[in-house]
Amino acid sequence: MEIVVAKNAGFCFGVKRAVELANQNAKPNEKIYTYGNLIHNDYVINKLANKGVFSIEDLASLNENDTVIIRSHGAKKEVFDYLENKHVNIIDATCPFVKKIHNIVHEYYNKGYKIIIFGEEKHPEIIGINGWCNDKGIILSEYDKKYFENSDKICVVFQTTFPYDKFKKIEKNIANDNKSVVFFNTICYTTINRQEEIFELSKNCDLVFVIGDKKSSNTNKLINIAKQNNKNTYLIEKPIDVLSICNNNLNTKKLVITAGASTPSELIKEVVAKMSDTQELKNLTDDVQKEATHQVEANEEVTMDDVMESVKVLEYKEGKKVKCIVLAADETGITVNIGSKKDGFIDKDDVELDQEYNPANYKENDTFEAIIIKATDKSKVALSKKNADKILKDEAEVERILNDEEFTLVPDKVAKNGGGLIGKIGSYSVFVPSSQIRIGYVKQEDLPKYVGKKLRLVQLPKRAEDEKKASKKIIKASQRIILEKEKAEKEEAFWSSMVVGEVVNGKVKRFADFGAFVSVKGYDCLAHISDLSWNKIDKPSDVLKLNETYDFIVLKVDRENNKVSLGYKQLQKKPYEIAAELYPVGSVIKGKVERIFPFGAFVSIADGVDGLVHVSQISHEWIKDANEALKVGQEVEAKVISFEDNKITLSIKELLPEPEKEVKVDDIEAIEKMEKPAKKAARPRMNFDNVNFEKPKKAKKEVKEETTEWKSADNGLTSLGDLFKNLNIDFSEEDK
Ligand code: F3S
């Protein structure tokens, strides 16, 4: 019979260490304690009890200065706290593999992650792990999607002895459904090796022995795995158990022996020896025994470095985030230490999000995180810092969004139901309903126009029914809220700035018969035609041009009715102000007689500006009525002789040569005495305060009407005094 003892049979590193610690600390005539059975093996437990190492479950029974060993399965954090407070000496034999899980769970729980632990709910290792996340972990034995839907921060760990085949399936499910889960393969490498080895060995043998305790979880798993290939698989708790089995399997040619992690090597040796004692196994050679023993011993030569390195090798999982320490950086990329024998390498294209990689920015011993993108490379692990940065950026962005801050999104498609747009931020989907894209509803057929265009969004206020969607990583967002808020702010700013008398700049948007619509800060205001020019105009375009900008004065603000009246002419010089500059006193103008009254004629100097030629200023000759000398429409040349209060007085006479007089020298005195009083009596000094110098709007017609009216009203009986009665004639003292 051939006997093959599995290389990975028996005590694992963690159990061996715990048993050694117990043996080392046992003292004659002194009791020390283990919190629960140190391992799942009565044989070992009994041996330890003989040395004064006892198992207890009730920590309250311990006294100050007692010594207690925490077994390789580990314990809850509160157990450590309790023992420390009670001043009990703690020997922590928690297996480093298990301790690592405690640390992961503790760290991520404190970061706000939901902790999911795959394993056996009542196993001491799982109870201990859960105690490092305040007993808030969700313990599962199978993958269940619903537990992954309630949070975007999930941390997954596995019992160290979790079946590797089940682990692979769960890993696949998580990878398919939950891209952002922080996932740790915490299965102990000795467990994997042990399980894989027995799976292979059990295929080609007649009989399989699994040595261990029936209470041992990993022992039972080994039995189940071996049974998949070989029904002749048996649990061996004590050496004696082999006898009945061998009697029933007399034709066995090949026997495979493995053992659970709690099985001491001496028990394996005893079983092998027992087999050699049996008649049926008399052919078992010394060589085989030697080989078996050698394999068992080799298994015990596992160092702490080997264990930790194995953990790291298992962590070269694609998609896993690792801490990197820069070793060197050059044009091709960055070589980093990732805490294992293999170095990592980040290609230059995988360094920066903006692809602006500069090796000078990376100094030796700089640290950052990167994602493993290819773990199979023989010499180096390929990493991407860019991917890690992207995840960080997305996570930060999602956090901002969930805190109701504004964000941007370029939707990549129309929602299947046609009710809005869909985009992605990290692991979240963002849904923008049709009613929230702009102010006003967007029709379904118009939705594609918004795909690929940047939207400014904010999370929609959550309703109770939205809470479920939030848990499904869907953010419902609105651009409309932002636009409406901005509109209200803009309106407020506009109305605050519309103060009567203030000057604003506006763009002429369109014309109407009654005025021009002017856009001021995006709002339509009206400049009425009467407020566009001091002169009479036919239409607004006589003064303004479309799409040109001008300064306007605010004339009236009616917020209630959303109306603002603007004036343009009020900011322009009046015609008489212009005329004053153009035609100073003494200058000569040419103009057309516009209206004639007996007391004088109004001559048009410029558009909207008339000057009065008093009847006395028409000629050197004495004229009773201006109509006698001038005609409407007649072109005349005149001199500006005064410009007061926007009233211009002209003189034609001053441009005419004085007529020569044939007067004898002797008569001069007599003539002067006669003429002077006569002239003064005939030409009273005129005060034009009440004369309207403005050009009437319908000049010709009005002149005609005035003339007609004057004549027809009194049939020519009105005296010159009546005619001048409204002119406020001021006789000087001398005249009186
Ligand atoms: Fe530790 Fe693995 Fe053993 S977890 S206790 S070395 S089975």
Boltz pocket constraint, residues with backbone or C-beta under 6 A from the ligand:
constraints:
  - pocket:
      binder: B
      contacts: [[A, 12], [A, 13], [A, 14], [A, 15], [A, 72], [A, 73], [A, 95], [A, 96], [A, 97], [A, 98], [A, 160], [A, 188], [A, 189], [A, 190], [A, 191], [A, 261]]
      max_distance: 6.0
